[in-house]
Amino acid sequence: MPDLLSVSRHYAGGWRCALHAFGLVLCLSGCAAFRSYDNEMHKTLDQTSSGNLDRAIEVLESNNRGDFKDLLYYFELGMLQRLGDRYPDSQKSWMSANAYVQAWEHTAQTNPSKLLPGAASYLINDKVRTYEGHDYEKVMLLTYIALNFLAMGEYENARVAIKQTHELEAVIAELRRKEIVEVEQDAQKRGARTSFKELNGYPVQTIDNPAVNALKNSYQSALSHYLAGFVYESLGEPSLAAPGYRLANELQPNQPLLEEALSGLEQRVSAPDAGLIDVLFVIGSGMAPALQSRQFRLPIPAYGTLVILPVAFPVMVPTSTPYLPGQLKLDDEQLLTVAPITSIDLMARRALKDDMPGIMLRAAIRTTAKGVAQYQLQHQGQKQDNAALAIAALAMTLGSVVTESADERTWRTLPSEIAIARGRIPVGKHTITLQTPEGVRSVQLNLSGRYAVVDLRLLQRQLYVQPPEVAVREGGQQPTDAGVAPAPSTGGGPETLKQQPHTMETPK
């Protein structure tokens, strides 16, 4: 096993290089090294849960004042605009986010080595890395872009988004397969520990439990593939719809509602119109979990012994108590069964579990370099009785403590849990009622056409509704106890999806 000194020389080139590099990167990274995304989002999420979407957007903007807007900003802004029924604005934001994702996808296919962490991540912390989005966030972005298109009646564009989802999943699968091998080989070569189970005090059960381990991976969701089946079915393509429904059943097994979608496909496609609409209700509840930075003590090999040093790692923390009703009531007559289909909470936890070996490898290298630089500065200062070196050692120590923080960035306005209900109902006005912990909530919709998607979002005392834009709604998005009207659209028309390589932009 290589000792602390040899590893540090490999990465830092001696204490002078380490000190100079540390100072230079810290200056260049600026506030990013100290940013707490979890703290930033508290007020935005509070305003959203209270029904104050305009104020929530104002807070988000106040935390992103610079000219450069990153991927995460567009994630959050697009969801807030969608909750306010501002579909064109939401689509504009998410198309900006999708440009980042497509640039990442293009790089992953053509030059994956460029996606490796930069020097700043090894010297300061992971917060200074360009935010590329977690894998499940990239897939959910395309899923929600498709839902926006469906709300605007653009089923062909929704089909394009669905197709891109399939292609993106294939790219992610191949990249992660290679990444796992590279991290394991690198860790073995450097003698670094990459098992979070060895971290004293780390809440292992939050990311290593039967529910998390039951997921096939962190990025495929039954909702995305069920929606693919629904879109293809609505466009009269049952041969393409069947694989979507089939994979949804594999990802979320033993759900009769999902099984019926596949078994009854041919019958539904061949059924006469008869004035009925096939309505898919998508019910989201709560907010996605947060990542919080916490410090743990990591053993680092040093001169033939182990030195225990503090290192920060991300911990997954729930931010809400999501509730999913068991049924939807239609016009006080028909009951529609609600079936859980996707847990963003579990996907986020699985993503963190899969990312931890790489996070721990970077932390071990970073801590080693910092530790050696501190040791050598102190040793040289004592040996030469040099006050300047002693001050430099103290500055290096303080800087290491201040900057040792884990990356907390993650898409927080996503729902924690998602369920669906589906039924064929007559064209016209309907009252949808559901039970919540805060009491009964109802909304009136006027639906037309043969297929429709209605999105319901439960946030504490609020019920947000995203119906088809062509529908005339009487109850609507307004929070049931706040009377907040939807914000007017300020953007142009919705953009269409284009699949082309982009250049990754980084903050200056």
Steps between C-alpha positions, in 0.01 A plus 500: 500500500649839403561733794382857536822655374522305175133561417531869574807535279309333218212747522649809652866495395627589848371740760590817307302391195214387722488832681517705180243281324269509799510880514461544125205263466329646805525849349369383163214299645375794706171455684430160342729331753289632790152481349233312696229411251286344772486831689432693180194294414324514837315826432421412139342171607313664790346756266405226253335291771307809609367567150717808434656399169594852392687555826665157469636599159621834637698320772645260244607794282657679799724199559606493133578864420793449266478494122594133495207269581582139567306183435352487849354850469308398188384176667343691789364793300328273247319308774381815677370638170325170426326506838366842399366361169756708309574221256680707231724664762564165667586343167739783419683445831513125457623530141791701639560220750473241225774679304734430793387139516549449126848652525578256781355213295706597195818516710420165663479341156797672333750582775393361840836580658399868497230417755757396761526728807736793460792599720282734709293205619816329627637816667192683635173299491237364262299823512739665255420241232269602216159363593405237244188370673441161654402230252141475622465878469604491135238233426228671704571824313402336171200337669371837619574661163275230352232578759516868405457413134203277585342783700534724194354237271830439315506121500753470218750713691430292810591197289836658416572560871409138577737375230781714641435347842570151364821618331618685811449194720721295268779761515479518880515121534816472292674793669425377852620151415838641401508738795452220754796310359723810492420601859566147627834479316609848610406435862685171502811659348504777760395289796197721562187382680178547306241324717274741688427217744849558642421862587452518874162659569376514140122421483547195279135397514390819320655381172547128559167335576269250326287768329804679354674177402185374325538771233657381177702823485463866597371642172231276348151578627176315445326837448722591204438168326129487582470851356683377190238227463220753546643739239558228241153359567339842456678535164369163383832313534420198721814314390710775658265547796530138613877512581445815705225342709702178529809674638285705737370171642856370538609813685189511721373141524180366651287804421167396339451845346829471312426141400161605359667762280688225318235228499221734381704690241353348183146525632539871582657586165222326306216631720260756343513859617154493664556849644747373760844636592785281617636714785832439672531669838857553624507572874820641651546553872756681713845624402809305402743424785789731582872437504669638810873527567623326815849434623636156582843375596690316231817295563783609265829303465794718611861395536419141587208582729139625474410862564133578573390815317155669473338465158157622383257267323142552378215347698148453359230663713121494438344846478131411512254232600342414165147365489341313213123438507374149436225616266375789289126567503340610175172696525417330833430183303802332342805398702837476327773294665825686568818294452851605609726502196825689573683611813737789433606463862624145441659590165694784666619266775608238248686770304690605813581139583640444150695828510657447843805298384604784268420762764710313756790456258513873428468576872788267585726659237398852602546437871832332442635793300380751758633292789846462349525868417405590857745248646792613285434869565490438874807277486700752297386785721614323816824382341596845372332695779330697222199712603383543140480124449316462831244760390465330162440167673230658717338660195508168316338326798223759533437501126469123495245505781294780344490345152441141609134480405299252294300588189134556589369581152198300386165577329282580801164596341449150360228305686611243754245238397295457181189288439253466213131433448329436167147475373269555201259778579242697298596822324401810694515642852607285792581543867811317620521442875783356706564454869808667650636530856363856499153386396308449176622687193293541182556651158269544202624423150348524154666231287476426130670285239573129516812506722598739778756528778421685825782564747416549868762617752449479875717733709400528865170691488523576127359317202645611168336372182651495152220408257513497120532859382208454262273414790279764662561469871276632772688385812853505372847556632403740770609362840184392672554725800693792353314615189820566305435550130734354239779738400474636145734366236778743416691294244444412140353182366627162611818372341529166327761242582810492286766238528841644424836526675562803720810645657510473877512847656676546831476792745771760473 
